[in-house]
Structure formats: structure tokens, C-alpha cells
Amino acid sequence: MSVKGAGQPMAAVGEYETVLPFQAVGVRPIIIKDGDPAAVESALLGLARDKYAVVFVQESCYVASSGYIADLNREYDTSFIPVPGIKGSMGTGIESIRSSVERAVGMDIFAVK
């Protein structure tokens, strides 16, 4: 059985303090100073073109470039995953998961009854 993305590289995009720890587990850190949206989008496009399987994106960068990420998701197979920054979670990650699951199963299985 083959797993999609198995053996393909992974990267983390964001500020130094957020992405550097990913390097310890073999994820390529891409450091963006001050969350510059143009630099974030350029890095994301390059990683998608280089066929990275998964790119972890600091939440603040993910939110600022969400429209661009949506465009990349339509064109490339790369998965862009929001991760909390050094200041903590903004709730973007859980919302992204909730939205993906709702699209997949047709309902919000996380809804509180």
C-alpha cells in the first residue's frame, strides 16, 4: 500500500521561533521576517512547485495569505497546514480541520449539541 506524499519533503514557513523547532524532525524551515505576505506567498509557491507534500504555515501568515493558499490548493497537491505561532493559537487550525471534515462528510461532526 502506497501512502500519498510518502517520501516527499515537508517544510515549515513562518517566523524564526515558530519554524526552527520543525528542523529537529526533518522538516525544512523557511524563515520569514515579520510575516511579510509577499515573502510568504513566494515561499509557498516555490514549495508547491517543488512538490512538497506538506507545508506547515504559521497561523498569522496563513490567515494573511488565505486566499492565495486557496488558489494554491486548487492548482497543486501540496497540503498547507496552519500551526500556532510563538504567541499561541488563533484557532485557525481547528477551523481548517472542521471545514475539511465538513466538506468530506457533508456535515459538521464537531458541532456542539
N, C-alpha and C positions, 0 to 999 in steps of 0.2 A: 504494500500500500504506500503510495506516494503522498506526501503532505505538501500542499501548495506553499511555496516560499521556503521550503526546507533547503538549507544550504545557501540561501540568498542573504546578502548583508542587511544589517539593521543600523539605523542612525538615530541620534537624538539632537534636536535643534532647539536652541534657546540660550539663555544667559549662562555664563561660566559655572556658577554654583549649582545650577539645575542639571546641566547635561554632563558635567565631568564625571560624576559617580557612575554613569552608564558605561564608561570605558572599562570599568572593572569586570564587567560581564561580557565584554567583547562587542559592545555597541559603539559605533563611531560617533564621537561628539562633534557637533558643528556649533561653534560658539558665535552667537550674535550679540553684538554690543548694543545695549539699550533697547533691545527688541525691535530694531529698525525693520519696518514692514517690507521695504524693498529688498533688504538683505535676506530676510526670512523667505520671501517668495522666490527669490533667485536660488537659494539653497534647496528649497523644496522641489522646484522644477528640476534642478540638476540631479537630485537623488532619485526622483521618479524616472527621469530619462536613463539613469544608470541602473534601473531595475532593482532598487532597494525594496525588499519585501515589506518592511515595517519601518516607519519613521515616527518616533515619539516627538511630540511638539509641545513645548512649554505652553501652558494654558493661555497666558496673556498673548502670546504670538499666534496661537491657534484662533483665538477669538478675533484678533485684529485682521487675520488673513482668512477667515472662514469662507468667504465667497470664492477666493482663489483656490482654497483647498477643495471645495466642492467641485470646481472645474477640473482640478487635477484628478479627483476621484472618478470622474466620468471618462477621462482620457487614459489613465494609467492604472495598473493593477496594484500599485503601492497603497498600503494601509497607513493612514495618518491618525495617530492616537494622541489625544491630549493628555498631558501629565501635569500635576501641580508644580508650580514654581517654588522658589525658596520661601515665599511669603505664605504658602498654603494653597489649598484648593479653592477654586472659584465655582466648582460644581459643574464645569463643562464636561468633564469625563463621564460622569454618571448620566448626564443628559444625552451625550453622544451614544452611549450604550443603550439607553432607553429608546432613543429614536431608531437605532439599528434593529433592535429586537422587535419593536412595534412594526417596522417595515417587513421584517422576516415572518412574523407570526400573525400579523393583522390586528393585533390589539396590544394595549399597554399592560403587560403582565406584572409591572411594578406598582400599579395604581393601588393606593390605599383604599380599602373598602370601608 
